[in-house]
Amino acid sequence: MNIADVLGKTEDAKTYKDRLKVQQEATHKLSYNPETGKYVKGYQVDQAFALISGVTPASEKEKVAANLADNVLYKFPYYDTGSSVRHFIRVILQSMENVWI
């Protein structure tokens, strides 16, 4: 999308932005449990991916991030995501108020 914008291909950029929005909304609808605030099985990678990829709507971000923090800091106090997602979990946790890591 950004490359299409830079190249002045506004129609392509709009097409890809629209597709991304549809994918994000469908992923949220199919994999989110609003009662628990968890995606899929609630693993760290499920929560982190939803937050960093824009799948989580603004109204649910705090709940999802709180579940991630609770999982990483208390329930499962080591990363279960592999090294590629660790950085993003730290960024998410550091952006939260009242969470010190």
C-alpha positions in Angstrom: 0.0 0.0 0.0 2.7 2.5 1.0 4.7 1.7 -2.2 1.6 2.2 -4.3 1.1 5.6 -2.6 4.7 6.6 -3.2 4.5 5.6 -6.9 1.3 7.6 -7.3 -0.8 4.6 -7.9 -3.8 5.8 -5.8 -6.3 3.3 -7.2 -4.0 0.4 -6.3 -3.3 1.8 -2.9 -7.1 2.1 -2.3 -7.7 -1.4 -3.4 -5.1 -2.8 -1.1 -6.2 -0.7 1.9 -9.8 -1.9 1.3 -8.6 -5.6 1.1 -6.6 -5.1 4.3 -9.6 -3.7 6.2 -11.8 -6.7 5.1 -9.1 -9.2 6.2 -8.6 -7.4 9.6 -12.3 -7.4 10.3 -12.8 -11.0 9.2 -9.9 -12.2 11.3 -11.3 -10.3 14.3 -14.8 -11.7 13.8 -13.6 -15.3 13.3 -10.9 -15.6 16.0 -11.9 -13.2 18.9 -13.8 -14.1 22.0 -15.3 -10.9 23.4 -16.1 -12.6 26.7 -12.5 -13.5 27.4 -10.8 -10.8 25.4 -8.6 -13.4 23.7 -7.8 -14.4 20.2 -7.8 -18.1 19.1 -6.5 -20.0 22.2 -5.1 -16.9 23.9 -1.5 -17.7 23.4 0.9 -14.8 23.5 1.5 -14.9 19.8 -2.3 -14.8 19.1 -2.7 -11.7 21.2 0.5 -10.0 20.0 -0.2 -10.7 16.3 -3.8 -9.3 16.6 -2.5 -6.1 18.3 0.5 -5.4 15.9 -1.3 -6.3 12.7 -4.3 -3.9 13.3 -6.8 -6.7 13.7 -7.9 -5.6 17.2 -10.4 -2.7 17.1 -9.6 0.3 19.3 -12.5 -0.6 21.7 -10.9 -4.0 22.5 -7.1 -3.1 22.5 -6.9 -2.5 26.3 -8.5 -5.8 27.1 -6.4 -7.8 24.6 -3.2 -6.1 25.8 -4.1 -6.7 29.4 -4.5 -10.4 28.7 -1.2 -10.5 27.0 0.5 -8.7 29.9 -1.2 -11.1 32.4 0.0 -14.1 30.4 3.6 -12.9 29.9 4.1 -11.5 33.4 2.2 -13.9 35.6 0.6 -17.0 34.1 3.2 -18.1 31.6 6.3 -16.1 32.6 8.4 -16.7 29.5 7.8 -16.1 25.8 6.0 -18.8 23.9 6.2 -16.9 20.6 9.7 -17.4 19.4 12.3 -14.8 18.9 10.6 -12.9 16.1 7.7 -11.7 18.2 9.5 -10.9 21.5 10.3 -7.4 20.4 6.7 -6.6 19.7 5.5 -8.0 23.0 7.9 -5.8 24.8 6.8 -2.7 22.8 3.1 -3.5 23.6 3.8 -4.0 27.3 6.0 -0.9 27.5 3.2 1.2 26.0 0.7 0.1 28.7 0.2 2.2 31.8 0.9 0.5 35.1 3.0 -2.3 33.5 6.7 -2.4 34.4 8.9 -4.9 32.6 
